[in-house]
Amino acid sequence: MLETSARLLRLLSLLQARQDWSGAELATRLEVDVRTVRRDVDRLRNLGYPVDASPGVAGGYRLGVGASLPPLLLDDEEAVAVAISLRTAAAGSVTGIEETSIRALTKLEHMLPSRLRHRVSALQAVVVQTSSYGPSVDAEVLAQVAGACREHMRLRFDYRSHDGTASRRQVEPHSLVNIGRRWYVLAWDLDRADWRTFRLDRVEPKTPTGPRFQPRTPPADAATFVSKGVTGRAYKFEGKFLLHAPIDRVAERVTPTSGRLEPVDDNSCILHAGADSLVGMAVFISMFGFEFEVLEPVELVGYLREHIARMQRAVARHSEG
């Protein structure tokens, strides 16, 4: 009986780890025959777990969706990862889930073995979170947009751009991208017939969603496309600089929301960054302390030349005094 119970737990863990399993695969993992797998599946169903089965050569088993959430089986590393994630979510960039995250964390930590509870507590004791004043996303908005991405359903929403301009958008959402504390959705804008990036804290979804659509292929992977849009296209000036420093060193100072890096060789890289003024762009590129060349925009070269002349005159006047 004890052996059977342990095998049922192992079977449930396998079904939760992957969407589809063939009977032969499960039998191999459990070291039993296919008939035993069928009997164990029936036992799980009697316990209330909705295990779906499809017949035939290509058939198999899948843990279905039930009326209530069944118990989840987590290994040690999964349990620690979930606990840490819940702690982060309690003070994260998604509003409306802080209290829920704390309740879930309390339940999980109560069930953790002592050795795992100590690992989570040790990590929490040495990690210091900075105060966060950035924008946050409503959990319902995040869930609604994520569902539309997954189900390939059109979205309608009111949108407020970075300069406060309001508009109504109708899009085919593709992916959610998280950069720093901000959440973005990459989508095909139906009215503009082009790919666009939208910040979720500026999105007010309208219901209902739909209809369904056939997913399009974006011009680049979602993270790269959104990062490019965030660091350049939202600004008046788009900068491109050749930095004479290894990309690993530069990456320590350039955040994903302030610039996008491309490797050139072992000792140089390209930095893409945007700014609303030449003054801001000059200050931005100068503060890193790396030797650099301005590739774009050409107007910045003229501004830097004038700026350097002013600095030289200031130094000269100080020397004269």
Secondary structure as UniProt FT lines:
FT   HELIX           2..17
FT   HELIX           23..30
FT   HELIX           34..46
FT   TURN            47..48
FT   STRAND          51..54
FT   TURN            57..58
FT   STRAND          60..63
FT   HELIX           76..89
FT   TURN            90..91
FT   STRAND          94..95
FT   HELIX           98..111
FT   HELIX           114..126
FT   STRAND          137..138
FT   HELIX           139..151
FT   STRAND          155..160
FT   TURN            162..163
FT   STRAND          166..179
FT   TURN            180..181
FT   STRAND          182..189
FT   TURN            190..193
FT   STRAND          194..199
FT   HELIX           200..202
FT   STRAND          203..206
FT   HELIX           222..228
FT   HELIX           229..233
FT   STRAND          237..243
FT   HELIX           247..251
FT   TURN            252..253
FT   TURN            256..258
FT   STRAND          260..265
FT   TURN            266..267
FT   STRAND          268..275
FT   HELIX           278..286
FT   TURN            287..288
FT   STRAND          292..296
FT   HELIX           298..320
//
